[in-house]
């Protein structure tokens, strides 16, 4: 079996490659590795990354040594980002707001140039049996190629049009920003076309599958959830520490961290002076608050020992306001038995029972109150954390999900056709 895997993310530092997207990619690569398949990976990357055969060979070696994945790697640079020139001319408004709403090409331009389509075509010349695209934008080079003879799989762990629409409402804000909503329909259409062209598409949750059925009428979508490895049981920390963990180059994480620091945290600190807010993860120094942190807020940067971090964490707070897919950070915290307080969007698609296995709140006041409750009530904190841990072990076991991916690749896994929304799920049964 020959598999071509196409992605726009790849590990540049394997010791720190723990973002949700990279964890998802690694799960797929582990499934392919378990089959002993002949694997080729086409990675699209930014201009700052070295390219050429030597760099590709070095990355292939790192994949083999760090992840145990044997592959032939092809590196192809994305097109350069368009130069941003401040202007109030009518032409600049047209380019920024109207042209991307009339055609999909401006959204895919970074992946649809001659360099990208040629690289993809050369990979197809090696006659893969399966072409697996990770996320929507990587499908752009395929529009100029014939995929006849290959089984096309499309992994949509992050719905591009939905994430784009949600992020418009988040900071930063400017007067004409609502005009960006005009671009949502063309992104929706492009994502639907990519799903229809696929033999099978995969999302992270039943929530996303129902959403795609209702809005697009697509039936070839199956659920492959995000998942985490099992860790040893531990006790909920007695230290009054609240944690937010993420990669802050991802805008929803950056916005959520600032919201937590400026809107939620003051309400907690005023009533629990001994509490501490821990902001951990890559690129936290890019946050505005990093340079002038409020009292009680600690910026930890990248933390290599997650076990030690969670052992000193009483509550994980995830006030995500936008984005799509499901959050590895919530599954991970639950696997350590740490109770989670989240917004509904933050926990979207994760099958944890509200108030028993996770605490869901919407406003800053309610998020703060929920965190305070778990800081003060040992019994409730232990109960929520332990219940979430057992549910995650039952539903989101990494080994089980990787085996499901393997079955999808071989065709041994019978992925059921779906005729519509699950009425029992919609009614909360």
C-alpha positions in Angstrom: 0.0 0.0 0.0 1.3 3.5 -0.9 0.0 6.4 1.0 0.4 10.1 0.3 -0.2 12.3 3.3 -0.6 16.0 2.7 -0.4 18.6 5.5 0.5 22.2 6.2 1.9 21.5 9.7 5.0 19.6 10.6 7.3 19.4 13.6 10.1 21.9 13.5 11.1 21.1 17.1 10.1 17.5 18.0 10.6 18.1 21.7 7.9 20.8 21.6 5.6 19.5 18.9 2.5 19.1 21.1 -0.1 21.3 19.4 -3.5 19.8 18.7 -3.0 19.7 15.0 0.4 18.0 15.3 -1.0 15.4 17.8 -3.7 14.6 15.3 -1.2 14.2 12.5 0.9 11.9 14.6 -2.1 9.7 15.3 -2.6 9.3 11.5 1.1 8.6 10.9 1.1 6.0 13.7 -1.8 4.3 12.0 0.0 4.3 8.7 3.2 3.1 10.3 1.4 0.2 11.9 0.4 -1.0 8.4 3.9 -1.0 7.1 2.7 1.2 4.3 5.0 2.9 1.8 4.5 6.5 3.1 5.2 9.8 1.3 4.5 13.1 3.1 4.1 16.4 1.3 4.5 19.2 3.8 3.6 22.8 2.8 5.6 25.3 4.9 6.3 29.0 5.3 9.2 30.9 3.7 11.3 30.8 6.9 11.8 27.0 6.6 14.7 25.6 4.7 13.7 23.6 1.7 15.4 21.2 -0.7 16.2 17.5 -0.7 18.7 17.7 2.2 16.2 19.4 4.4 13.5 16.9 3.5 15.9 14.0 4.2 16.8 15.5 7.6 13.1 15.9 8.5 12.5 12.3 7.4 15.3 11.2 9.7 13.8 13.1 12.6 10.4 11.6 12.0 12.0 8.2 12.1 14.0 8.8 15.2 11.4 10.8 17.2 8.1 9.3 16.1 9.2 6.0 14.6 7.7 6.9 11.2 9.6 5.9 8.1 8.7 8.0 5.1 9.8 9.9 2.0 9.4 13.6 2.8 8.7 16.3 0.2 8.9 20.0 1.4 7.2 22.7 -0.6 7.0 26.3 0.3 3.7 28.0 0.4 3.3 31.2 -1.6 4.4 34.4 0.1 1.8 36.2 2.2 0.5 39.3 0.3 2.2 42.5 1.4 0.0 44.6 3.6 0.0 48.2 2.6 -2.2 50.5 4.6 -4.6 52.3 2.3 -8.0 53.7 2.3 -8.6 53.4 -1.5 -11.6 51.7 -2.9 -9.3 49.2 -4.6 -7.8 48.2 -1.3 -11.2 47.7 0.2 -12.2 45.5 -2.8 -9.1 43.4 -2.4 -9.5 42.9 1.3 -13.3 42.4 1.6 -15.0 41.8 -1.7 -12.7 39.8 -3.9 -12.3 37.0 -1.4 -16.1 36.8 -1.1 -16.5 36.3 -4.9 -14.1 33.3 -5.4 -12.3 30.7 -3.4 -8.9 31.4 -5.0 -7.8 34.3 -2.7 -8.3 32.0 0.3 -6.3 29.1 -1.3 -3.7 31.3 -3.0 -0.9 30.3 -0.7 -1.4 26.6 -1.7 -2.5 26.9 -5.3 0.4 28.3 -7.1 2.4 26.5 -9.8 5.1 25.4 -7.3 2.5 23.8 -5.0 0.5 22.1 -7.8 3.7 20.8 -9.5 4.9 19.3 -6.2 1.6 17.6 -5.7 1.5 16.3 -9.3 5.0 14.8 -8.8 3.8 13.0 -5.7 0.8 11.6 -7.7 3.2 10.4 -10.4 4.3 7.8 -7.9 0.8 6.3 -8.0 -0.4 6.3 -4.3 -3.3 4.0 -3.4 -4.5 6.5 -0.8 -4.2 10.3 -0.7 -5.0 11.7 2.8 -5.4 15.5 3.2 -5.1 17.0 6.6 -7.3 20.2 6.7 -9.0 22.1 4.0 -6.3 24.3 2.5 -4.1 21.4 1.7 -6.6 20.2 -0.8 -6.0 23.3 -3.0 -3.3 21.7 -5.2 -5.6 18.8 -6.0 -8.0 21.0 -7.9 -5.6 21.0 -10.9 -4.9 17.2 -10.8 -6.7 14.1 -11.5 -7.1 11.8 -8.5 -8.5 8.9 -10.5 -7.3 5.6 -9.1 -6.5 6.8 -5.6 -8.8 6.6 -2.6 -9.1 10.2 -1.3 -9.5 10.7 2.4 -10.0 14.1 4.0 -9.4 14.8 7.7 -11.2 17.9 8.8 -10.3 18.3 12.5 -10.9 22.0 12.2 -13.8 23.3 10.0 -12.2 26.2 8.2 -15.4 28.2 7.4 -16.8 27.8 10.9 -13.6 28.8 12.6 -13.3 31.9 10.3 -16.8 33.0 11.0 -16.4 32.7 14.8 -13.0 34.5 14.8 -14.5 37.5 13.1 -16.5 38.3 16.2 -13.3 38.1 18.4 -10.6 40.7 19.0 -9.0 42.6 17.4 -11.9 44.5 16.1 -12.2 47.3 13.6 -15.1 49.2 11.9 -15.1 47.2 8.7 -14.3 43.8 10.1 -18.0 42.5 9.9 -17.6 42.7 6.1 -15.4 39.6 6.4 -18.7 37.6 7.0 -19.2 38.0 3.2 -16.4 35.5 2.7 -17.9 32.7 4.8 -20.2 31.3 2.0 -17.3 30.8 -0.4 -15.3 29.0 2.3 -18.3 26.8 3.1 -18.7 26.0 -0.6 -15.0 25.1 -1.0 -15.0 22.9 2.1 -18.2 21.1 0.9 -16.7 20.5 -2.5 -13.6 18.9 -0.9 -15.8 16.6 1.2 -17.9 15.6 -1.9 -14.7 14.8 -3.9 -13.4 12.6 -1.1 -14.2 8.9 -0.7 -14.5 9.6 3.0 -14.1 12.7 5.2 -13.5 12.6 9.0 -14.4 15.0 11.8 -13.6 15.0 15.5 -17.1 14.7 16.9 -20.8 13.8 16.3 -21.5 17.5 16.8 -19.4 18.4 13.7 -20.9 15.5 11.8 -24.5 16.6 12.5 -23.6 20.2 11.7 -22.2 19.1 8.2 -25.2 17.0 7.5 -27.6 19.8 8.4 -25.8 22.6 6.5 -24.2 20.6 3.6 -26.2 17.5 3.2 -23.0 15.4 3.0 -23.3 11.7 4.0 -19.7 10.5 3.6 -18.5 12.0 6.9 -17.4 9.8 9.8 -16.2 10.6 13.3 -12.6 9.9 14.2 -12.2 11.6 17.6 -9.1 13.3 19.0 -7.6 11.1 21.7 -5.0 11.0 24.5 -2.8 8.3 25.9 -3.6 6.9 29.3 -1.6 8.3 32.3 -1.4 7.1 35.9 -4.0 8.1 38.4 -3.2 11.1 40.6 -4.7 13.2 43.3 -6.2 16.6 42.5 -3.7 19.3 43.8 -4.3 21.1 47.0 -2.6 24.2 45.6 -5.0 26.9 44.5 -3.6 27.0 41.0 -5.7 27.6 37.8 -4.1 26.6 34.5 -4.6 27.6 30.9 -2.4 25.7 28.4 -2.1 26.3 24.7 0.0 27.4 21.8 -0.5 31.2 21.5 0.3 31.5 17.9 -3.2 30.0 17.4 -5.5 33.1 17.7 -8.4 31.5 19.6 -5.9 30.5 22.4 -4.4 34.0 22.5 -7.8 35.7 22.7 -8.9 33.2 25.4 -5.8 33.7 27.5 -6.2 37.5 27.4 -9.9 37.1 28.3 -9.0 34.9 31.2 -6.3 37.2 32.5 -8.3 40.5 32.2 -11.9 39.4 32.6 -12.1 36.2 34.6 -8.9 36.3 36.8 -9.7 39.6 38.6 -13.0 38.1 39.9 -11.1 35.1 41.3 -8.1 36.9 42.7 -10.3 39.4 44.7 -12.0 36.5 46.5 -9.2 34.0 46.7 -5.9 36.0 47.2 -3.8 32.8 47.5 -4.8 31.6 44.1 -2.4 31.7 41.1 -3.1 31.7 37.4 -0.6 29.7 35.4 -0.3 30.5 31.7 1.7 27.7 30.0 2.6 26.9 26.4 4.5 28.0 23.4 4.7 31.7 22.4 3.1 33.0 25.6 5.7 35.8 25.3 3.7 37.1 22.4 0.7 37.8 24.6 0.2 41.5 25.5 -0.2 40.6 29.1 3.2 38.8 29.2 5.0 42.2 29.5 2.8 43.5 32.3 1.3 40.5 34.1 -1.3 41.3 36.8 -0.6 40.1 40.3 -0.9 36.4 40.8 -0.4 35.5 37.1 2.6 33.4 36.2 3.8 32.8 32.6 5.5 29.4 32.5 6.4 29.2 28.8 6.7 25.7 27.3 6.5 23.0 30.0 8.1 19.7 29.0 6.8 17.7 32.1 3.1 17.9 31.8 2.6 15.4 34.6 4.4 17.7 37.1 2.4 20.7 35.8 -1.0 18.9 36.3 0.0 17.7 39.7 0.2 21.3 40.8 -3.0 22.3 39.1 -6.3 22.4 40.9 -8.5 23.6 38.0 -8.0 24.0 34.2 -9.9 26.9 32.8 -10.6 26.9 29.0 -12.5 30.1 28.1 -12.3 29.6 24.4 -14.6 31.9 22.4 -13.9 30.7 18.8 -12.3 28.0 16.8 -13.5 24.6 15.7 -12.9 20.9 16.2 -12.3 19.5 19.7 -9.7 20.6 22.3 -6.8 18.2 23.1 -6.2 20.4 26.2 -9.5 19.4 27.7 -9.0 15.7 27.0 -5.5 15.9 28.4 -6.5 17.6 31.6 -9.3 15.2 32.1 -7.0 12.2 31.6 -4.9 13.5 34.5 -8.1 13.8 36.6 -8.0 17.6 36.8 -11.4 19.2 36.7 -12.1 21.5 33.8 -14.1 24.7 33.6 -14.9 25.7 30.0 -17.1 27.8 27.8 -19.5 25.7 25.7 -17.5 26.5 22.5 -14.3 25.4 24.2 -15.8 22.0 25.1 -17.8 21.6 21.9 -18.0 18.1 20.6 -16.5 16.5 23.7 -18.8 14.0 25.3 -18.5 15.0 28.9 -21.5 15.4 31.1 -22.0 19.0 32.2 -21.6 19.6 36.0 -20.7 16.0 36.6 -17.6 15.6 34.3 -17.0 19.1 33.2 -18.3 22.6 34.2 -19.6 24.7 31.4 -20.2 28.4 31.8 -20.4 31.3 29.4 -19.8 34.7 31.1 -16.7 35.8 32.9 -18.6 36.1 36.2 -19.9 32.5 35.9 -16.5 31.1 34.8 -14.9 32.7 37.8 -17.6 31.5 40.2 -17.1 27.9 38.9 -13.4 28.1 39.4 -13.8 29.4 42.9 -16.2 26.6 43.7 -13.7 23.9 42.6 -10.9 25.7 44.5 -12.9 25.6 47.7 -14.7 22.3 47.5 -12.2 19.3 47.6 -14.9 16.7 47.3 -16.5 18.3 44.2 -13.1 18.9 42.6 -12.1 15.2 43.1 -15.5 14.0 41.8 -15.5 16.1 38.6 -11.9 15.2 37.9 -12.2 11.5 38.5 -15.5 11.2 36.5 -14.0 13.0 33.5 -10.9 10.8 33.7 -13.0 7.6 33.5 -15.1 9.0 30.6 -12.0 10.0 28.6 -10.5 6.6 29.1 -13.7 5.0 27.8 -14.2 7.2 24.8 -11.0 8.9 23.9 -8.3 6.2 24.2 -5.4 7.0 21.8 -4.7 3.3 21.1 -8.3 2.6 20.3 -8.6 5.6 17.9 -5.3 4.8 16.1 -6.7 1.3 15.5 -9.8 2.8 14.1 -7.7 5.0 11.8 -5.8 1.8 10.7 -9.2 0.2 9.9 -10.2 3.2 7.8 -7.0 3.0 5.8 -7.3 -0.7 5.1 -11.0 -0.6 4.4 -11.6 -3.1 7.3 -13.5 -0.6 9.4 -17.1 -0.4 8.3 -17.9 3.3 8.6 -21.7 3.5 8.7 -23.6 5.7 6.3 -25.5 8.4 8.3 -29.0 9.5 7.3 -29.4 12.5 9.5 -29.1 13.9 13.0 -29.2 11.5 15.9 -32.6 12.4 17.5 -31.6 10.9 20.8 -28.5 13.0 21.0 -30.4 16.1 20.1 -32.9 15.4 22.9 -30.2 14.7 25.4 -31.1 11.1 25.8 
